[in-house]
Amino acid sequence: MFSQSQQWYDLVYDAQGKDYLEEAERLRLILMGHGISTQILGRRPRWLDVACGTGRHLVHLPEFDRVGVDLDPAMLDVARLRCPTVAFEVVDMRSLSPWDSADVPSLGTEGRFEVVTCLFSAIAYMRDPDELATAVKGMAGRLAPGGLLLIEPFLTPDMVVEGRPWMNIIDRPDLKLVRMDVPRVDGRRLDLEFHYLAATPEGVDHRIEPHRITLFTIEEIRDAFRSAGLAWQYDAEGLSGRGLHVGTKSSPE
């Protein structure tokens, strides 16, 4: 996904004002409202962060027994340095269903979690509703009874402004970095072609990184949650204004 820009990823989103600490606190409050906390359970709840990136949310949640998975090994290299006590594995979210403890020791014996998250719109990299349903079903399958699945979506189709130029600037003594793109819409897909121009003491580097994102509707994600057997709720504000889908796995009677 970010194969050309792992070393700049956090700098770019810090420049945009993304506040992972505040988002982690909002997540903590949501979970406490659903009875998921060390104080309530009497032990450390287990948390699986899918598409965890560089571990920016997990680092702020030390009271949980945390596992992070991501498709990009280089992003996980950064995450391991940031969160040395967290278990990280390279896993595709579309392959969670057959994923067991023999393949990924971090899951432990049961491989079930009180919390499963997929944040910062990573779900939008699913190419169609079928892949969306597969990913949500796999994540739901990792939940313990009574557990929560929290998915932060991307923009809905009606929210995208095609052709609007975007730019981020990082101005540091040792790095001058610009990331630019102009979104293009192709049906229900959003094509982003990030152009990075970076100047360091070694010289100037220009990289191009394409991203193809699906513009899912709220109803499509809702249907994926319900098909996975979860009770669904939607928080229109969410963590950062993009909304938040909340699914609860039923407990046995």
N, C-alpha and C positions, 0 to 999 in steps of 0.2 A: 504494500500500500504506500508506505512512505520510504521506499527503498533508496531514494535519492537524497533524503533529508533528515535521517534520524538524528544527526548531530545538531540540527537546528530546530527540531520539532518543538521542544519546550520553550525555546526562546521566542518562536513565532506566537505561540498561544499566550505566553506571558505578556507579550507586547499587545495582544488583543484584550488583555485584562481578565483573562480566565482565572478564577479564584478557586482552586481545588480545595483549599482548607474550608472555605465557606460551604462549598458543595458537600464535602464530607460531613460537616455538621448538620446540614439539612438531611442527608441520608440517615445519619444517626437518629435524628428526631423522628423521621418516618418509621424507622424500625422500632424504636421505643413505643411508638403509638400502636404498633402491631404486636407488642409483647416480646420483642426480640432484643435482649440485652443481657449482659453478664449478670446483672443484679437479678433479673427476672428468671433466667434459666438456671442460675447457679453454676455456670461454667462459661467458657469462652464460646460464643456462637461461631459456626464455621461460615466463611464468606468466600464465594467463588466469583472473581471478576473476569468476565469474558471480554476479550479484546482490551486487555488492561493497559496496553501501550507501555509507557515508561514508569508506571506505578504511581502516578501522581495522586490518585485517590487513596490507594491502599496504604501509602505511607502515613496517612493521617488517621488510620483506624487500628491502632495497635492492640485494642482490647478484643479484637476478633482473631480467630485462627484463620489465616488468609492464604488463598491460593490464587494466582493470576495466570491466565492463559492468553496467548496471542499468536497470530499467524506469522509475525515478523521476528525472527531470532535477534536481530540487531536492536529492536526496541526492548526486548527482554534483557539484553545485556545491560542496557541502561537501568532497567528496573531492578535488576539484581544488585547493582551498586547502590541504588537508592534505598532498597529495602532488603538488607542482607538476611533478615529472619523470615522472609516470605518465600514460599515455594512457587516457582514459576516453571511453566512448561509451554512448549510450542504445540499449539492445538488449533485447528480450524473449527470455528463455531458450527459449521455444517456437519461436523463429525463427532458431535458430543454424544449421540445416542449409543454407539457401540463402544464408547470410551470406558474402560474399566480400570481397576486398580492394578491389574497386571501390566497394562500399557503405561499408566501414569501413576507412579508410586505416591505422588502428592495427594491423591484422592483418599488414601487410607483404605481401611477394610470395607467400609460401607460406601464411600464416595458420595455422601449426601450432605447438603449444606442448608443451613437456615436462611441464607441469603445468596442469591445469584444476581449479579448485575451485568448489564451491557450498556455502557454509558458513552457519552459524547458522540452520539449518532452513528456508532459503528455498525448498527443493524442495517443502515442504509446501503451498505456494500453488498447485501444480498441482492441478487440480480432480478428476482421476480417473486411473486407470492408463494410459489412452491418452495423456493430456498428459504424464504422468510419463515414459513411454517415448519420446515425441517429444523432450522436453528432454534426457534422458540420451543419446539417439542423437545429437542435435546437439552436445552437449558432447564426446562420444566422437569425433565427426568432426573436432574441432579438435585432437585429440592427434597428436603426432608418434609414429612407431614407438617402442615402449618407454616411452611417456609414461604418466602416472598421472592418473586422475580421482578426486577426493576429494569425496564428498558427505556433509555432516552432516545427518542426518535430524531430524525432530521426534519427538514421543512416539509410541509405538505405541498401538493402540486400547485395550489392557488397562492402560495406564499413566495414563490421564486420570481425574481426580477431578472429576466434574461438580458444579457448585454451590459450589465452594470459592472464597470471595472472595480476591482478590489486591489488593495495594496497594503502590505505590512512592512514596516521599516524597523530594523534593529541597528542602533548606532552606538557601538562600543569602541573603545580605543583599539582593540585588536580585531574587530570584526565590523564590517559594514555590510548589512544584508537586506535585500529587498525581495519580497515574494509578491508576485502579481498574478492575477488571473482575470478572465472575463467569462462568466458562466454562459453556457449554451445548453438549451433544452432540446432534447430529441424524444418526443413523445413523453413517456413517464421517466425518462432518464435525464440526469443532469451531468453534463460533461464539464469537468474542471481540468484545465491544463495549467498547473502551477509552474511559473517560471521563477527560478531562484537566481539571483545575481549576488555573489558573495565576494567581498574583497578582504583579504588577509595579508599579513606580511609576505606570504608565499606567492601572492598574485591574485588574479580575478578568476572566479569559477562561475560558469553559467550551466545550470541544470534544468531539465524539463521533466516534470513528473505528472502523468495523467491520472485522473481519478474519475471513475464512472459510478455514479450514485443513483439509486432508485428512489423516486419520490412516492413513497407509500402514503396512503391515506390513513387517518386514525382508524377507520373501520377495518381496513385490511389487517392492521396490527391487532386490533381487538379480536378479530375472527381467528387469528393465529393463536392468541392466548386461549380463547375458549376451546378451540380444537385440541389444544394441549391439555385440556381438563382443568384450567385455572379459572377462578373467579376474577373478573377483570374490573379495574377502576382506572380512571384517567384523571391526572392532575395537569390542568392546562398550563400552569406556570412551570412546574417541575423544578429542576436544579438551576437552570440558566435561561429560562424563557422559551425553551424548545418543547416543553411538555414532558410528562413522565407516565409511562404505562406501568401499572402495578398489578401483578397477578399473585393470587394466594392459592397455595396447594391445600386441599382439604385434609383435615386430620381424620383418622379413623374414628368411627363412632365408639 
